[in-house]
Amino acid sequence: MRTEWPQSTRVVAIACCSMTAVLAEGKTLPEAMMLTNKDVERALGGLPPEKQHCSNMAADTLYEAIQDYLYKQADGGTLSPPQCSGDSWRALYLKREGGNN
């Protein structure tokens, strides 16, 4: 199977993923989970409407990856209590409201 996308589509997707990584760097996991699609779009100086799905994909993928990591850490008993004390861990597993924040 072979798939192709217009070059401009790949460039925007790569830029969104790279900016998401830059915005998440140095943040705690809960802070990184708070990054929104709009944060990525603003950091890039805006995107045309037909390319906004790229920022949504990047920020949403980061959020889902962190959720998956935390779930696996909690499931394996390796999530350290100082990171998630009391009931604060519950917020890490709740879906973000509105989806495309």
C-alpha positions as CSV (number, residue, x, y, z in Angstrom):
1,M,0.0,0.0,0.0
2,R,1.2,3.5,-0.8
3,T,-0.2,6.7,0.6
4,E,0.6,10.3,-0.3
5,W,-0.3,13.7,1.0
6,P,0.3,17.1,-0.4
7,Q,3.7,18.4,0.8
8,S,2.0,21.4,2.5
9,T,-0.1,19.0,4.7
10,R,3.0,17.3,6.0
11,V,4.7,20.5,6.8
12,V,1.8,21.9,8.9
13,A,1.5,18.6,10.7
14,I,5.2,18.5,11.5
15,A,5.1,22.1,12.7
16,C,2.2,21.4,15.0
17,C,3.8,18.3,16.4
18,S,7.1,20.1,16.9
19,M,5.4,23.1,18.6
20,T,3.5,20.7,20.9
21,A,6.8,19.1,22.0
22,V,8.3,22.6,22.6
23,L,5.3,23.7,24.6
24,A,5.3,20.5,26.7
25,E,9.1,20.5,27.4
26,G,9.9,21.2,31.0
27,K,6.3,20.8,32.2
28,T,5.0,18.3,34.7
29,L,2.7,15.7,33.2
30,P,-0.5,17.4,34.6
31,E,0.7,20.7,33.2
32,A,1.4,19.2,29.8
33,M,-2.0,17.6,29.8
34,M,-3.4,21.1,30.1
35,L,-2.0,22.2,26.7
36,T,-4.8,22.8,24.3
37,N,-5.2,22.9,20.5
38,K,-5.6,26.7,20.8
39,D,-2.2,26.9,22.6
40,V,-0.5,25.1,19.7
41,E,-2.3,27.3,17.1
42,R,-1.4,30.5,19.0
43,A,2.2,29.5,19.4
44,L,2.4,29.0,15.6
45,G,0.9,32.4,15.0
46,G,-2.4,31.0,13.8
47,L,-3.4,28.4,11.2
48,P,-5.8,28.6,8.2
49,P,-9.1,27.0,9.0
50,E,-8.4,24.0,6.7
51,K,-5.2,23.2,8.7
52,Q,-6.6,23.6,12.2
53,H,-7.1,19.9,12.5
54,C,-3.3,19.5,12.6
55,S,-3.1,21.4,15.9
56,N,-6.0,19.4,17.2
57,M,-4.3,16.1,16.3
58,A,-1.0,17.1,17.9
59,A,-2.4,18.4,21.2
60,D,-4.9,15.6,21.5
61,T,-2.3,13.0,20.8
62,L,0.0,14.4,23.5
63,Y,-3.0,14.3,26.0
64,E,-3.9,10.7,25.1
65,A,-0.3,9.6,25.3
66,I,0.2,11.0,28.7
67,Q,-3.1,9.5,29.9
68,D,-2.0,6.1,28.5
69,Y,1.4,6.4,30.3
70,L,-0.3,7.4,33.6
71,Y,-2.7,4.5,33.3
72,K,0.0,2.0,32.7
73,Q,2.1,3.4,35.6
74,A,-0.9,3.3,38.0
75,D,-1.9,-0.2,36.7
76,G,1.7,-1.4,37.4
77,G,1.8,0.2,40.8
78,T,4.7,2.5,39.8
79,L,2.9,5.9,39.9
80,S,4.6,7.8,42.7
81,P,2.3,9.2,45.4
82,P,4.0,12.7,45.5
83,Q,2.9,13.3,41.9
84,C,-0.7,12.3,42.6
85,S,-1.8,12.6,46.2
86,G,-5.3,12.3,47.6
87,D,-8.0,12.3,44.9
88,S,-6.0,14.5,42.5
89,W,-5.1,11.4,40.4
90,R,-8.8,11.1,39.3
91,A,-8.5,14.4,37.3
92,L,-5.7,12.8,35.3
93,Y,-8.1,10.2,33.9
94,L,-11.1,12.4,33.2
95,K,-11.7,13.3,29.6
96,R,-11.2,17.0,28.7
97,E,-14.5,18.7,28.1
98,G,-15.2,20.0,24.6
99,G,-12.6,17.7,22.8
100,N,-11.0,20.4,20.6
101,N,-9.8,22.9,23.3
